[in-house]
Amino acid sequence: MSSSNLLTIDSPEQFKDVLSRDLNKVSVLDFWATWAQPCEKMNEVVREASEKYKDVLFLMIEADVQDEIADSFDIEEVPTFLILRGHTLLARHAGSNAPLLLQLIEQHSSSSNSIPTPLSSTTKSPIAPPTSTPDASSASNSNPNSIPPYGTETDEQLEARCTTLMNRHKVVLFMKGNPSAPKCGFSRQIVGLLRERGVEFAWYDILSDQAVREGLKKMNDWPTFPQVILNGELIGGLDIFKDSLESGEWDEMYNSTD
């Protein structure tokens, strides 16, 4: 039997509504994914904690499904846990260190009437989802010769660099991680779909380059990743890419540019 203070989030609207009901309430956000084995153990830890800490709200958020919520908190690995009071971040913990997570919950649940003390923590990154060894014929390495220090480029220089990256191959995938070790389920799915169709593509790990990550969001007017690029033009993210495959639009666009 689940606790009344343990909720599964099914939409951004539900998430906003739940958080706004009581801005003095402490909430624990559990970002998880089905493909990340450590999440299974940590989800059980959260369920048990919800039984003990009845005054704390525990929200289960499947990162791949609720990507809008995950992106708003810059979730780049799972499991990741955020502890909030209302909309104020109290702590951030990434990884599967259960004792540390419980310590953070205890600390902030027992001080619900005090002024929030911001805190963040992390442990070793969880193991990335399993995938096959990258095929050199279907993906090219994303490592640039050099990445300018963040904030040192002008807007024009950054736009030019992003444009160059978008045109480095017929198909370019801006993703989290790399094809052999994607850092999110959406990236993993797109890599799989491209490989299934034998599409050769270049890739770029946006987690390694904050400037390009922010620059592409602005240039393409697209706030999330991964992003699929065909002939220098944005196609979209996973949902739009899948729709274009199912409708045949992708094949038409891809073949018309040979």
TORKOL-4160 file (C-alpha; in steps of 0.2 Angstrom, whole numbers, padded with zeros to 4 digits, m for minus):
258
<pt num="1" X="0000" Y="0000" Z="0000"/>
<pt num="2" X="0008" Y="0017" Z="m0005"/>
<pt num="3" X="0008" Y="0032" Z="0006"/>
<pt num="4" X="m0003" Y="0047" Z="0003"/>
<pt num="5" X="0013" Y="0057" Z="0003"/>
<pt num="6" X="0021" Y="0047" Z="m0011"/>
<pt num="7" X="0015" Y="0052" Z="m0028"/>
<pt num="8" X="0019" Y="0048" Z="m0046"/>
<pt num="9" X="0020" Y="0063" Z="m0057"/>
<pt num="10" X="0011" Y="0061" Z="m0073"/>
<pt num="11" X="0012" Y="0078" Z="m0081"/>
<pt num="12" X="0020" Y="0095" Z="m0079"/>
<pt num="13" X="0004" Y="0102" Z="m0074"/>
<pt num="14" X="0001" Y="0090" Z="m0060"/>
<pt num="15" X="0019" Y="0094" Z="m0054"/>
<pt num="16" X="0016" Y="0112" Z="m0053"/>
<pt num="17" X="0000" Y="0110" Z="m0045"/>
<pt num="18" X="0007" Y="0098" Z="m0031"/>
<pt num="19" X="0022" Y="0110" Z="m0028"/>
<pt num="20" X="0011" Y="0125" Z="m0026"/>
<pt num="21" X="m0001" Y="0119" Z="m0014"/>
<pt num="22" X="0010" Y="0122" Z="0001"/>
<pt num="23" X="0026" Y="0132" Z="m0001"/>
<pt num="24" X="0032" Y="0128" Z="0016"/>
<pt num="25" X="0031" Y="0109" Z="0013"/>
<pt num="26" X="0047" Y="0099" Z="0011"/>
<pt num="27" X="0047" Y="0089" Z="m0005"/>
<pt num="28" X="0059" Y="0075" Z="m0011"/>
<pt num="29" X="0060" Y="0074" Z="m0030"/>
<pt num="30" X="0065" Y="0057" Z="m0036"/>
<pt num="31" X="0071" Y="0057" Z="m0054"/>
<pt num="32" X="0073" Y="0039" Z="m0061"/>
<pt num="33" X="0073" Y="0029" Z="m0077"/>
<pt num="34" X="0068" Y="0011" Z="m0081"/>
<pt num="35" X="0085" Y="0007" Z="m0089"/>
<pt num="36" X="0096" Y="0013" Z="m0074"/>
<pt num="37" X="0098" Y="m0002" Z="m0062"/>
<pt num="38" X="0103" Y="0009" Z="m0047"/>
<pt num="39" X="0086" Y="0017" Z="m0048"/>
<pt num="40" X="0077" Y="0001" Z="m0043"/>
<pt num="41" X="0086" Y="0001" Z="m0026"/>
<pt num="42" X="0084" Y="0019" Z="m0023"/>
<pt num="43" X="0066" Y="0020" Z="m0027"/>
<pt num="44" X="0063" Y="0007" Z="m0014"/>
<pt num="45" X="0073" Y="0018" Z="m0002"/>
<pt num="46" X="0062" Y="0033" Z="m0006"/>
<pt num="47" X="0046" Y="0022" Z="m0004"/>
<pt num="48" X="0052" Y="0017" Z="0014"/>
<pt num="49" X="0057" Y="0035" Z="0018"/>
<pt num="50" X="0039" Y="0040" Z="0013"/>
<pt num="51" X="0032" Y="0029" Z="0027"/>
<pt num="52" X="0044" Y="0036" Z="0040"/>
<pt num="53" X="0043" Y="0055" Z="0035"/>
<pt num="54" X="0024" Y="0058" Z="0034"/>
<pt num="55" X="0026" Y="0077" Z="0034"/>
<pt num="56" X="0037" Y="0076" Z="0018"/>
<pt num="57" X="0030" Y="0075" Z="0001"/>
<pt num="58" X="0039" Y="0062" Z="m0011"/>
<pt num="59" X="0037" Y="0064" Z="m0029"/>
<pt num="60" X="0042" Y="0050" Z="m0041"/>
<pt num="61" X="0047" Y="0057" Z="m0058"/>
<pt num="62" X="0052" Y="0046" Z="m0073"/>
<pt num="63" X="0065" Y="0057" Z="m0081"/>
<pt num="64" X="0063" Y="0050" Z="m0099"/>
<pt num="65" X="0044" Y="0052" Z="m0099"/>
<pt num="66" X="0043" Y="0069" Z="m0090"/>
<pt num="67" X="0058" Y="0077" Z="m0099"/>
<pt num="68" X="0051" Y="0094" Z="m0098"/>
<pt num="69" X="0052" Y="0093" Z="m0079"/>
<pt num="70" X="0069" Y="0085" Z="m0079"/>
<pt num="71" X="0076" Y="0098" Z="m0091"/>
<pt num="72" X="0070" Y="0112" Z="m0080"/>
<pt num="73" X="0081" Y="0105" Z="m0066"/>
<pt num="74" X="0095" Y="0101" Z="m0078"/>
<pt num="75" X="0094" Y="0082" Z="m0074"/>
<pt num="76" X="0109" Y="0074" Z="m0083"/>
<pt num="77" X="0110" Y="0057" Z="m0074"/>
<pt num="78" X="0098" Y="0046" Z="m0064"/>
<pt num="79" X="0095" Y="0043" Z="m0050"/>
<pt num="80" X="0095" Y="0061" Z="m0045"/>
<pt num="81" X="0086" Y="0068" Z="m0030"/>
<pt num="82" X="0081" Y="0086" Z="m0026"/>
<pt num="83" X="0075" Y="0092" Z="m0009"/>
<pt num="84" X="0064" Y="0107" Z="m0010"/>
<pt num="85" X="0054" Y="0118" Z="0002"/>
<pt num="86" X="0041" Y="0125" Z="m0009"/>
<pt num="87" X="0051" Y="0131" Z="m0024"/>
<pt num="88" X="0067" Y="0133" Z="m0015"/>
<pt num="89" X="0081" Y="0120" Z="m0018"/>
<pt num="90" X="0088" Y="0114" Z="m0001"/>
<pt num="91" X="0099" Y="0099" Z="m0008"/>
<pt num="92" X="0104" Y="0090" Z="m0023"/>
<pt num="93" X="0110" Y="0072" Z="m0023"/>
<pt num="94" X="0115" Y="0062" Z="m0038"/>
<pt num="95" X="0119" Y="0043" Z="m0036"/>
<pt num="96" X="0114" Y="0028" Z="m0026"/>
<pt num="97" X="0121" Y="0033" Z="m0009"/>
<pt num="98" X="0106" Y="0028" Z="0001"/>
<pt num="99" X="0113" Y="0033" Z="0018"/>
<pt num="100" X="0118" Y="0050" Z="0012"/>
<pt num="101" X="0101" Y="0053" Z="0004"/>
<pt num="102" X="0092" Y="0048" Z="0020"/>
<pt num="103" X="0103" Y="0059" Z="0030"/>
<pt num="104" X="0098" Y="0074" Z="0019"/>
<pt num="105" X="0080" Y="0070" Z="0021"/>
<pt num="106" X="0082" Y="0069" Z="0040"/>
<pt num="107" X="0091" Y="0085" Z="0040"/>
<pt num="108" X="0078" Y="0095" Z="0031"/>
<pt num="109" X="0062" Y="0086" Z="0037"/>
<pt num="110" X="0067" Y="0090" Z="0055"/>
<pt num="111" X="0070" Y="0109" Z="0052"/>
<pt num="112" X="0054" Y="0112" Z="0043"/>
<pt num="113" X="0051" Y="0128" Z="0053"/>
<pt num="114" X="0069" Y="0135" Z="0050"/>
<pt num="115" X="0076" Y="0146" Z="0036"/>
<pt num="116" X="0081" Y="0134" Z="0022"/>
<pt num="117" X="0100" Y="0131" Z="0021"/>
<pt num="118" X="0105" Y="0127" Z="0003"/>
<pt num="119" X="0115" Y="0111" Z="0001"/>
<pt num="120" X="0120" Y="0100" Z="m0013"/>
<pt num="121" X="0129" Y="0084" Z="m0014"/>
<pt num="122" X="0134" Y="0071" Z="m0027"/>
<pt num="123" X="0142" Y="0054" Z="m0027"/>
<pt num="124" X="0150" Y="0044" Z="m0042"/>
<pt num="125" X="0139" Y="0045" Z="m0057"/>
<pt num="126" X="0128" Y="0029" Z="m0060"/>
<pt num="127" X="0133" Y="0017" Z="m0073"/>
<pt num="128" X="0126" Y="0023" Z="m0090"/>
<pt num="129" X="0113" Y="0011" Z="m0099"/>
<pt num="130" X="0120" Y="m0003" Z="m0108"/>
<pt num="131" X="0123" Y="m0001" Z="m0127"/>
<pt num="132" X="0133" Y="m0009" Z="m0140"/>
<pt num="133" X="0151" Y="m0004" Z="m0145"/>
<pt num="134" X="0149" Y="0011" Z="m0157"/>
<pt num="135" X="0151" Y="0007" Z="m0176"/>
<pt num="136" X="0164" Y="0018" Z="m0183"/>
<pt num="137" X="0154" Y="0018" Z="m0200"/>
<pt num="138" X="0138" Y="0024" Z="m0192"/>
<pt num="139" X="0145" Y="0038" Z="m0180"/>
<pt num="140" X="0159" Y="0050" Z="m0180"/>
<pt num="141" X="0168" Y="0056" Z="m0164"/>
<pt num="142" X="0162" Y="0072" Z="m0157"/>
<pt num="143" X="0177" Y="0078" Z="m0148"/>
<pt num="144" X="0182" Y="0095" Z="m0156"/>
<pt num="145" X="0201" Y="0100" Z="m0157"/>
<pt num="146" X="0197" Y="0113" Z="m0144"/>
<pt num="147" X="0183" Y="0120" Z="m0134"/>
<pt num="148" X="0184" Y="0139" Z="m0129"/>
<pt num="149" X="0182" Y="0142" Z="m0111"/>
<pt num="150" X="0164" Y="0145" Z="m0107"/>
<pt num="151" X="0159" Y="0163" Z="m0108"/>
<pt num="152" X="0174" Y="0169" Z="m0118"/>
<pt num="153" X="0165" Y="0168" Z="m0136"/>
<pt num="154" X="0155" Y="0182" Z="m0143"/>
<pt num="155" X="0137" Y="0178" Z="m0148"/>
<pt num="156" X="0143" Y="0179" Z="m0166"/>
<pt num="157" X="0158" Y="0167" Z="m0163"/>
<pt num="158" X="0146" Y="0155" Z="m0154"/>
<pt num="159" X="0133" Y="0155" Z="m0167"/>
<pt num="160" X="0147" Y="0152" Z="m0181"/>
<pt num="161" X="0153" Y="0137" Z="m0171"/>
<pt num="162" X="0136" Y="0130" Z="m0168"/>
<pt num="163" X="0132" Y="0132" Z="m0187"/>
<pt num="164" X="0149" Y="0123" Z="m0191"/>
<pt num="165" X="0144" Y="0109" Z="m0180"/>
<pt num="166" X="0127" Y="0107" Z="m0187"/>
<pt num="167" X="0134" Y="0106" Z="m0204"/>
<pt num="168" X="0148" Y="0094" Z="m0201"/>
<pt num="169" X="0139" Y="0079" Z="m0208"/>
<pt num="170" X="0122" Y="0076" Z="m0217"/>
<pt num="171" X="0115" Y="0070" Z="m0200"/>
<pt num="172" X="0121" Y="0077" Z="m0184"/>
<pt num="173" X="0114" Y="0071" Z="m0167"/>
<pt num="174" X="0117" Y="0083" Z="m0152"/>
<pt num="175" X="0115" Y="0071" Z="m0138"/>
<pt num="176" X="0119" Y="0068" Z="m0119"/>
<pt num="177" X="0134" Y="0057" Z="m0119"/>
<pt num="178" X="0140" Y="0047" Z="m0134"/>
<pt num="179" X="0132" Y="0033" Z="m0144"/>
<pt num="180" X="0141" Y="0020" Z="m0134"/>
<pt num="181" X="0136" Y="0027" Z="m0117"/>
<pt num="182" X="0121" Y="0039" Z="m0119"/>
<pt num="183" X="0117" Y="0049" Z="m0103"/>
<pt num="184" X="0098" Y="0049" Z="m0106"/>
<pt num="185" X="0085" Y="0037" Z="m0112"/>
<pt num="186" X="0080" Y="0049" Z="m0126"/>
<pt num="187" X="0097" Y="0050" Z="m0133"/>
<pt num="188" X="0099" Y="0031" Z="m0132"/>
<pt num="189" X="0082" Y="0029" Z="m0141"/>
<pt num="190" X="0087" Y="0040" Z="m0156"/>
<pt num="191" X="0104" Y="0032" Z="m0157"/>
<pt num="192" X="0095" Y="0015" Z="m0159"/>
<pt num="193" X="0083" Y="0021" Z="m0172"/>
<pt num="194" X="0097" Y="0029" Z="m0182"/>
<pt num="195" X="0107" Y="0013" Z="m0182"/>
<pt num="196" X="0092" Y="0002" Z="m0186"/>
<pt num="197" X="0090" Y="0012" Z="m0202"/>
<pt num="198" X="0108" Y="0011" Z="m0206"/>
<pt num="199" X="0110" Y="0030" Z="m0205"/>
<pt num="200" X="0127" Y="0037" Z="m0204"/>
<pt num="201" X="0128" Y="0052" Z="m0192"/>
<pt num="202" X="0140" Y="0063" Z="m0183"/>
<pt num="203" X="0137" Y="0066" Z="m0164"/>
<pt num="204" X="0141" Y="0079" Z="m0151"/>
<pt num="205" X="0140" Y="0078" Z="m0133"/>
<pt num="206" X="0132" Y="0094" Z="m0127"/>
<pt num="207" X="0136" Y="0089" Z="m0109"/>
<pt num="208" X="0154" Y="0093" Z="m0113"/>
<pt num="209" X="0151" Y="0110" Z="m0120"/>
<pt num="210" X="0140" Y="0122" Z="m0110"/>
<pt num="211" X="0141" Y="0136" Z="m0123"/>
<pt num="212" X="0135" Y="0125" Z="m0137"/>
<pt num="213" X="0122" Y="0118" Z="m0126"/>
<pt num="214" X="0114" Y="0135" Z="m0123"/>
<pt num="215" X="0118" Y="0141" Z="m0140"/>
<pt num="216" X="0109" Y="0128" Z="m0149"/>
<pt num="217" X="0094" Y="0130" Z="m0138"/>
<pt num="218" X="0093" Y="0148" Z="m0143"/>
<pt num="219" X="0098" Y="0146" Z="m0162"/>
<pt num="220" X="0085" Y="0132" Z="m0165"/>
<pt num="221" X="0072" Y="0138" Z="m0153"/>
<pt num="222" X="0072" Y="0121" Z="m0145"/>
<pt num="223" X="0074" Y="0120" Z="m0126"/>
<pt num="224" X="0078" Y="0101" Z="m0124"/>
<pt num="225" X="0090" Y="0088" Z="m0130"/>
<pt num="226" X="0094" Y="0077" Z="m0140"/>
<pt num="227" X="0092" Y="0087" Z="m0156"/>
<pt num="228" X="0092" Y="0079" Z="m0173"/>
<pt num="229" X="0099" Y="0089" Z="m0187"/>
<pt num="230" X="0097" Y="0085" Z="m0206"/>
<pt num="231" X="0108" Y="0096" Z="m0218"/>
<pt num="232" X="0110" Y="0109" Z="m0205"/>
<pt num="233" X="0092" Y="0111" Z="m0201"/>
<pt num="234" X="0084" Y="0105" Z="m0185"/>
<pt num="235" X="0071" Y="0091" Z="m0187"/>
<pt num="236" X="0067" Y="0090" Z="m0168"/>
<pt num="237" X="0068" Y="0079" Z="m0153"/>
<pt num="238" X="0064" Y="0061" Z="m0150"/>
<pt num="239" X="0045" Y="0062" Z="m0152"/>
<pt num="240" X="0046" Y="0073" Z="m0169"/>
<pt num="241" X="0059" Y="0061" Z="m0175"/>
<pt num="242" X="0049" Y="0046" Z="m0172"/>
<pt num="243" X="0034" Y="0054" Z="m0180"/>
<pt num="244" X="0044" Y="0058" Z="m0195"/>
<pt num="245" X="0050" Y="0040" Z="m0197"/>
<pt num="246" X="0032" Y="0033" Z="m0195"/>
<pt num="247" X="0025" Y="0045" Z="m0207"/>
<pt num="248" X="0038" Y="0042" Z="m0220"/>
<pt num="249" X="0043" Y="0061" Z="m0220"/>
<pt num="250" X="0061" Y="0057" Z="m0214"/>
<pt num="251" X="0064" Y="0045" Z="m0228"/>
<pt num="252" X="0058" Y="0058" Z="m0240"/>
<pt num="253" X="0069" Y="0072" Z="m0233"/>
<pt num="254" X="0084" Y="0061" Z="m0231"/>
<pt num="255" X="0083" Y="0053" Z="m0249"/>
<pt num="256" X="0079" Y="0070" Z="m0257"/>
<pt num="257" X="0096" Y="0077" Z="m0252"/>
<pt num="258" X="0107" Y="0063" Z="m0258"/>
